Amino acid sequence: MIDKSIFKAYDIRGVYPDTLDEDLARDIGRAYVNHLGLSGSRVVVARDMRLSGETLEKAFIEGVTEAGADVLDLGLVSTDALYFAVGHLEEPGGAMVTASHNPKEYNGFKLCREDAIALSLDEGIGQIRDLILSGKTPGAVEFPGSVEEGEISEDYAEHCLSFIETEGLRPLKIVVDAGNGMAGKMLPPVFEKLPFEYVPMYFELDGDFPNHPPSPIEPENTEALRERVVAESADFGVAFDGDADRVFVIDEKGEVVSGDLLAALVAKSVLEKKPGETIVYSAVCSKALPELIRREGGVPVRTKAGHSIIKPQMRKHDAAFGGEHSGHFYFRDNYFADSGIIAMLTVAELVSNQEKPVSELLSPIDPYVRSGEINSEVEDQETVMQKVEEFYTERGADVDHLDGLTIEFDDWWFSLRPSNTEPLLRLNVEAENSETMQQKRDELLGLIRSQ
């Protein structure tokens, strides 16, 4: 029996080999080619360093070639490099074998079509799921596709560097935590072209993740990095997730910069170079982000979170940049795809040119106090969210359902939304002062967790 829950809103993700194994990977490859009509075309495939990655990639490739498509196998690269390859080489589709930030026992597939347009549950992943579950996935064609190995790392490094002016940069010292993930392979070709000193942490590719889990949004996973930034007197630090498409920044004081404020820094840089552009941001982001976009002369567009949602919104509005609180940053000139490396370079350029530390760049654009994202395990997510909504509606709140539940008062607001991958509710609270934030955070957690 196939566990249908592995087919998520933005990707396919399960535990290897319990809910995702080689047989299913092979079926996914066949169904992917069949759904997009790629027989006779070429598909770009890559993987991260997870322990099950090589065998799952091999099985997926077998499914793709059995369905009649050729494969360009990039081997070990980051997810953003896979997206780049699909767009740059003008191929009609691509697949990345990864489970991103999930623990080591997980693996999965991020799938896209031409121009690195991501498949979502509504457009592609659901149809692939249904085709597999129906048992009607076509068998092997008479003339299977071929497999060619390729290399994209150097080309991708050049592409990333094209987003900044490399001449005249002030030297910086940057501590980089690759988390034993793909940043350890992708970053050296980038840094060798820059006047920056980088201090590498955990650059060895290791799907066992021996130093910490590959999820830098969790504060405990950046503890060593924060200490190292201060010890090295570095300008800032960066932490990447497992497949290196997400990035988080640590300021010179060892404090974590939230994803939405990092998006504000990137947006500031983008709008300085391209005044009047549209910037897309997820509904969970701090109010500081749209306020900065307006001040800098840009046009903010609020949308739901998730790469398969934000990318089409960016195309619709021809947005130059898009940001999420989760550490995903999207660039129009990167085929509207996300890239942690490009975001890192944009911030480095800003710090170098402004000659101010990260904390001083942030202070004038961030008047708010935030809780950070707090997860609560909840069995009946819908009932709990309804209870919370009723509680605050009775108290005169403004209510918004764009992405989960957003409740707003004059001096504070919060977002509560269900996880797409786990039985969790994710809470973010923001207020004009610390006392209000703490009081409302505790009040909300009492409501959410008193089941």
N, C-alpha and C positions, 0 to 999 in steps of 0.2 A: 504493500500500500504506500502511495506517495503522500507525504505530508504537505497539504496545499498551503500551509502557513509559510513555507519558505519563499513563496512568491510574494514579495513585498511591494510597497508603493513605489519604490525607486530602484529596486534591484532584486536579485535572487540570493538568499542567504540562509544557510542551515549549518547544522553540526555534522562534521565529517567523522565517520562514515554513516552515522545513524540516520540522518534525514537528507543527506546529500552525498552520493557516492559516484563512482565512475559510470555506472550504467545510466544513472539519471543525467549526468553531465553529457554523455553521448546523445541522449534523447533531446536534451536542451539544445545542443549544437544542431541536430537535424531540424528541430522545430523552428529554431531561429532562422535558418536559411530558408526554410519553407515559408514561414510567415512573411518575411521581407522579400521573397522572390529573388534570392541571391545566387541561385544555381547558375554557374557560368561566370560569376563575378569573383572578386577577391575580398576576403575578410581579414582584418588585422586582429591578431590575438596576442595577449601578453598575460603575465602573472606577477604577483608579488612573491615574497620569500616564505610564505606560509608552508608548513611541512607537507600539507596535502596538495600544494599548488601544482607541482610538476605532473603528478598523476592525473589530477582533474583537468589540467590544461590539455594533456595528451588525449584524454577521452573526449573532451569537447571538440578538439581538432578532428578527431576521427569522425565524430558526428557531422561536422561541417563538410568534410571532404566526401563522406558517404552520400551527402545530400547534393553533391555536385559543385561545390564552391571551392576555389583555391584558398590557401591560407598564407599570409605573411606572418610568421611567428617571430615576435620581438623578444621573446624570452622574458628575462627579469627587468622590468621597468616600472615606473610609477603610473598610477591611473591617469594623471594629467598628461603624461607623455603618450599614453595610448590614445587619448582624445586628440592630441596634437597630430599624431601620425595619421589618424583617419581623415582629419581635415586637410592637413598639409599634402598628403599623397592622393587626396580626392578619391578615397575608397568609399564604397557604399555601406560599410558597416564595420563594427569592431566589438571586441569582447575582452574584458579584463577579469581575470580570475583573482578575486580578492574578497575578504570580508571586512576590509577597511579597519575600523577601530575595535572590532569585536575580539574577544579572547581567542587564544590560539587554536581551540578545538573547532572554531567556525571557519567556513569558507563560502564562496559564492561567486556570482557573476554580475558585473555591471555591463550592460549591453547598450549599444548605440547604433544608429544608422548613419546615413550620409551627413557630412558637416558636423559630425560628433553630436548629433541630436540624440539625447538620452531616451531610451525606452522607459515607460512607466507602466504601472499596473493597468491603467485605462488604455494605454496605447502601446501595445506590444507584449508586455510581460504576461498580462492576463490571457491574451490569445495564445501565447506559447504554452502557458499552463494548461489551458483547455484542450489544446491539440494533443498534448502528452497524455492528459487524463482520459481523453476519448479513445486512446489506443490506436488512433488513425494516423499517427506520424508516418509519413511515407518511408518505405524501405530504401536501401542503398540503390543509387542509380547505376547504370551500366558502366559509365565512365566517371570514376571518382575524381575529385579535385586533387591538386598537387600541393605540397608544402614547401615554402621557401623561408629560410631564416633571414632576419634583417636586424639592423642596428640603428637606433634612433637617438641615442643619448646625446651625442655631440650636436646633432641638428636641433634637438630640443633645447640644449643649453644656449645655443646661439639665438633661438627664438625668444627664450625668456629674457635674455640680455637686451633684446631689441626694445623692450618696454621702458628702459631707462637710458639716461645719458651717462655713459660710462666715463667720459672724459671729464677731468677736473674734480672727481669725487674726493672728498676728505677721507683719509683712512679711518676705518672703524674696526673695533674688536667685537666680534659676534660669537657667542657661544651657541652651538647647534646641537640639539638632542634629536638624533634620528630615530631613537627608540628601537634600534635593531631592525628598522624598516627600510623602505626603498629610498628614502632621502639619503641614506648612506652611500648609495650608488649614484644618485642623480646630481647631488650637489657639488662634488669635487670639480667636474668640468665647468661649472658655473663660477665658482670662487677663483679658479686659476686665472680668470680673465679680469679680476677685480682687485683694487688696491686695499682689500679688506683682509684682516687677519681673522681666521675662524678657528675656534676651539672645538674640536669634534668630541661628541659624547655618543657612545653606543652606535658607531657607524657600521659595525659588523652585521651583515644580514643574518638574522637568526629567528626563524619562525617559532622558537620556543619562548621568545621575549624574556630573556633571563634577568633583565634589569627592572622593567616595569611593564604593565600592559600598554598596548599601543593606542591609548585613548587620552590625549593631552588635555581634553576638556575637564577631566577629573583632577582636582588640585593635588592629590597625593602623587599623581604620576609626573608632576613637574617639580617636585620638592628638591631633588638633586640638582636640577637645572637652575632653579632659583638661587640655591646656595652657591653654585658655581659662577653665576653671573656676578654676584657680589664679590666673591673671592678673587675673580679675575679682573675686577674693576672694568668689566666689559660695558660697551655702549648699550647693548641689549642682548637678549637671548631669544631663540626660536625653538619650538617643539613641533615636530610633525607626527601625524598619525601613521599607521602601518603602511598604507599605500601612497602616502606623501601627497595626497591632494588637499589636505587640510593643514593649516598652520596656526599656531598660537604664539604670541609674543610676550616676553618677560621684560619689564622695563629695567633701567639701570639700578633700581633699588631692590630688585628681586621680586617685584609685584607682578602678578598676572594681569595682562591687559585683556579684557573680555573681547570676544569675537566681534561684537557690534561696535566697540570703540576702535578696534583695529580697522574695521570697515570704514569708520569715520576718517581715520588717518589716510587710508588708501583713497577714499572719495575726495578728500582735500587735495591730494596730489593729482588725481585725475582731472579735477575741475580747474586746477591751476594751469594745466596744460591744454585742457579742452573746455573752455568756459561755456556754460549754458547747457551742458549735456544732461541727459536723463540718467538717474541712478536708481536701480531697483534694490529694495531691501525687504527682508522677511519681517512679518508682523510681530515677531518676538523681540526685535531689536529695540535698544534704548531710544527714547525720544531724542537723545542727543544727536543721533545720526540724521534723521530728516531735518532737524533744526540746522545742523551744520550744512547740509546740502543746500538748503534755501539761502543761508547766509552767503555761501560761496557762489550763488547764482545758478545752481543746478536745479533740476526738476526731480523731486523724490516720488517714487512709485512704490506703494506698499503692496506686498503679496504674501501668499502662503509660503511656508518653508519647504525645502526639498529641491534638489537639483533638477529633477524632471519637471518641476513647476516653474522655477525661477528662469531657467534657460528659455522656454517659450515666451515668457513675459518680457525678457530682455529683447528677444527678436521682435516681438510685437511693437515695443516702444523704441527699438533701435538704441537701447541703453548702452552706454560706454562701460559701465561697471555694475556689478551686483554683489551684495554682501549678506551673509547670514551670521547670526550670533554663534553658530556651531563651528565657525572657522572655515567655511567654504567661501571663496572669493572668485567671482566670475568676470571675465574680460571679453568685450566684444571682439577685440583683435586676436583673441585666442579661440576663435570659433564659438564664442559665447560660453566656453567651457571654464570650469574652475581650475585654479592652479595655486597651490601653496607657495611654490617657488617664485612666481611672478609677484604675488602679494608681499612676500618677504623682501624682494628686490625693491619694490615700490616704497616700502617703509624705510629701507636702508638708504635709498636715494634721498628721501625726505629728511631723515635725520642728518645725513651728511651735508646736505645743502643748507639746512636751517641752522646748523651749528647749535642746536639745543638738544638736551636729552629727551628721551621719549616722554618722561613724566611731565616735563614742561610743555611739550607739544600737546599733551592731552588736557592739562588743567583748564585752559580757557574754553574747551569745547565740551566739558563734562561737568555739569552742575548737579548731577544726580547721585543717589546712593542705591546700589543694587544688591539683591540677595544672591545673585548667581543662580544657575539652574539647579533646582532641588528636585530629586526624583522620589516618588512615593509608589510603592508596589500596591496596586489596586486591582481587585478582581473585576468589579463592575464599574468600569470607567464612566460609562454614560450616566449612571445613577448618581455617582459622586459629583460629576460636573454639573448636573442639574440641581443638586442640592446647593452647591456653591453659588450657582447663578441666582437661584431664588433668594438666598440669604442676602446677596448684595443688591439685587433688584429692589427688594423691600426698603433698602437704604438709599435709593435714588441714584444708583450708578448708571453710567452710560455703558451699554452692552454691545459687543461686537463679536460676530461668529466667523470672521474671515478664516481664522486658523485656530480651531479649538474655541476657547472662550477667552475674550479679552474684556476686562472690567476696568473702567476708568473713573476716577474722582479728580477733584481739582488739584490735589497735592500728591497723589500717588496713583499707581495703576498696576495691574498684574495680568499675566498671560498664563493660562492653564490649558494644556493640550495633551492628548494621549500619544504615547510613543507608537511609531509605525512598526517597531520590531520587537517590543517587549511589553509585558503587562504593567506598564508604568504610566503615571501622570507626571508631566514635567511642569514645574512651577517656576516662574520668574516674576519677582516683585521689584518695582522701582519707585522711589519716593524722593521728595525734595530734601529730606533730612534723615539721619540715621535712626532717630527714635521712632519716627513713623514707619520706616521700612521694617524695623525689627518687630514692632507691635503687629503690623498687618501680616507679616510673614508668619509669625507664630499663630495668629488668629486663623489664617488660611490652613496651615498644617494641621491645626486642631480639627478643622472641618473635614479636611481630606482624609485624615488618618483615623477618625472616629467612626469606623464602619460597624 
